[in-house]
Amino acid sequence: MSQSSAPRPPLTLGTNILYGVGSVAFGIHVAALSSLLMLFFNQVVGLPAAWVGAAMMVTLMFDAICDPLIGEWSDHSRSRWGRRHPFMYASAVPIAFAFYFLWNPPHGWSNQSLFIYLVALLVTVRLLLNLYEIPSTALAPELTLDYDQRTRLMSSRFFFGTLGGAGMGVLALQVFLARTRPIPSD
């Protein structure tokens, strides 16, 4: 019997939970970029909505090209940590910095400069997130060959991703978009 078809021990609850927790960032990303990005860059930063939408479109087009390449790269990588983990480890800290800078654009820049900044940061955020998310998702079938265990792994992944997105929604409404007292005009 080859090593790939040898029976493996069942996955523990801890493995399921730890595997799922990794997708919290993806849930936060989806909630933030799908519902807050347009509002923030249009209403707070002042970039025209069409420009924000164009930046999002350019980023998604970049994703359509880049995602299969990341998957192919991950599939053919070899390291002492396996073929998926180096991508996940390398992207975790940089994504936090890129996400921070996405939501803290420079002040006083022209619309053209802000558009370029937004495209660059969106591409960076999505690239780094996909360098984590694509190998992480591909890891499930490598953890177990059992259909039911893979289903539990993916359920854990979707649960924690949804939890992260819901948490971002609550945080946005209770902290970032909380009602404040009006600023008195002079």
C-alpha positions in Angstrom: 0.0 0.0 0.0 1.5 3.4 -1.0 1.8 6.1 1.6 -0.8 8.3 0.0 -3.5 5.6 0.2 -2.4 4.4 3.7 -5.1 4.8 6.3 -4.7 8.0 8.4 -5.9 8.5 11.9 -9.2 10.5 12.2 -8.9 14.2 12.6 -9.4 15.6 16.1 -11.9 18.4 17.1 -8.8 20.6 17.8 -7.5 20.1 14.2 -11.0 20.9 12.8 -11.2 24.1 14.9 -7.6 25.2 14.2 -8.1 24.6 10.5 -11.3 26.6 10.5 -10.0 29.6 12.5 -7.6 30.3 9.6 -10.5 31.5 7.5 -11.6 34.3 10.0 -9.4 36.7 8.0 -11.1 35.7 4.8 -14.5 36.5 6.4 -13.3 39.9 7.6 -11.9 40.6 4.2 -15.1 39.8 2.4 -17.3 41.8 4.8 -14.9 44.8 4.7 -14.3 45.0 1.0 -17.8 44.2 -0.1 -19.7 46.5 2.2 -17.3 49.1 3.7 -14.7 49.9 1.0 -17.0 51.9 -1.3 -18.6 53.8 1.6 -15.2 54.6 3.1 -13.3 55.7 0.0 -16.3 57.6 -1.4 -17.8 59.3 1.6 -14.8 59.6 4.0 -11.8 59.9 1.6 -13.8 61.7 -1.1 -12.8 59.5 -4.1 -15.6 59.4 -6.7 -17.7 56.2 -6.5 -17.0 55.4 -10.1 -13.3 55.4 -9.4 -13.7 53.2 -6.3 -15.7 50.8 -8.4 -13.1 50.9 -11.2 -10.4 50.1 -8.6 -12.4 47.1 -7.4 -12.9 45.9 -11.0 -9.2 46.1 -11.8 -8.5 44.1 -8.6 -11.0 41.4 -9.5 -9.5 41.1 -13.0 -6.1 40.8 -11.5 -7.5 38.1 -9.2 -8.9 36.1 -12.1 -5.4 35.9 -13.6 -3.5 35.5 -10.4 -5.5 32.9 -8.4 -4.9 29.9 -10.8 -1.2 30.8 -10.9 -1.1 30.7 -7.1 -2.8 27.4 -7.0 -0.5 26.0 -9.6 2.6 27.4 -7.7 1.3 25.9 -4.5 0.6 22.5 -6.1 4.1 22.2 -7.4 6.0 23.6 -4.4 8.1 21.4 -2.2 9.6 22.4 1.2 10.3 20.8 4.6 7.0 22.3 5.8 5.0 20.8 2.9 3.8 22.5 -0.2 1.0 24.7 1.4 2.4 26.0 4.6 5.2 28.3 3.3 2.6 30.4 1.4 0.4 30.6 4.5 3.3 31.6 6.8 4.7 34.1 4.4 1.4 36.0 3.8 0.1 36.2 7.4 2.0 39.2 8.7 2.2 41.2 5.5 -1.6 41.0 5.0 -2.1 42.7 8.3 0.1 45.6 7.3 -1.5 45.9 3.9 -5.0 45.8 5.4 -4.0 48.6 7.8 -2.6 50.8 5.1 -5.7 50.2 2.9 -7.9 51.8 5.5 -5.4 54.6 6.3 -4.8 56.4 3.0 -2.7 59.5 2.8 -4.3 62.9 3.3 -4.3 65.7 0.7 -3.6 63.5 -2.3 -5.3 64.1 -5.7 -8.0 61.8 -6.9 -5.6 60.2 -9.4 -3.0 59.5 -6.8 -5.6 58.1 -4.4 -7.0 55.9 -7.2 -3.5 54.5 -7.8 -3.0 54.0 -4.1 -6.3 52.2 -3.8 -5.6 49.9 -6.7 -2.1 49.1 -5.4 -3.3 48.4 -1.9 -6.4 46.4 -3.1 -4.2 44.2 -5.3 -1.7 43.8 -2.5 -4.4 42.8 0.0 -6.1 40.4 -2.3 -2.8 38.9 -3.5 -1.6 38.3 0.1 -5.0 37.0 1.2 -5.1 34.6 -1.7 -1.5 33.4 -1.0 -3.0 32.3 2.3 -6.5 31.2 1.3 -5.8 29.1 -1.8 -3.1 26.9 -0.3 -5.2 26.7 3.0 -8.2 25.5 1.1 -6.2 23.0 -0.9 -4.8 21.6 2.4 -8.1 20.0 3.4 -7.8 17.0 1.0 -4.2 16.5 2.1 -5.2 16.4 5.8 -7.6 13.5 5.3 -8.8 11.2 2.5 -12.1 10.6 4.2 -15.1 12.4 2.6 -16.9 13.0 5.9 -13.8 14.4 7.6 -13.1 16.7 4.7 -16.7 17.9 4.9 -16.3 18.6 8.6 -13.0 20.5 7.8 -14.8 22.6 5.2 -17.8 23.2 7.5 -15.4 24.5 10.2 -13.7 26.7 7.6 -17.1 28.2 6.4 -18.3 28.6 10.0 -15.3 30.6 11.1 -15.2 32.6 7.9 -18.9 33.5 8.5 -18.1 34.3 12.1 -15.3 36.6 11.1 -17.5 38.4 8.5 -20.3 38.8 11.1 -17.8 40.1 13.6 -16.5 42.6 11.2 -20.1 43.8 10.5 -20.8 44.2 14.2 -17.5 46.0 14.7 -18.2 48.3 11.7 -21.6 49.2 13.0 -20.8 49.6 16.6 -17.3 51.2 16.4 -16.4 52.5 12.9 -19.9 53.7 11.9 -21.3 54.5 15.3 -23.5 57.6 15.6 -21.6 60.5 17.0 -22.6 63.9 18.1 -22.8 66.5 15.3 -19.8 68.8 15.0 -21.0 72.4 15.7 -20.5 74.8 12.8 -18.9 78.1 13.4 
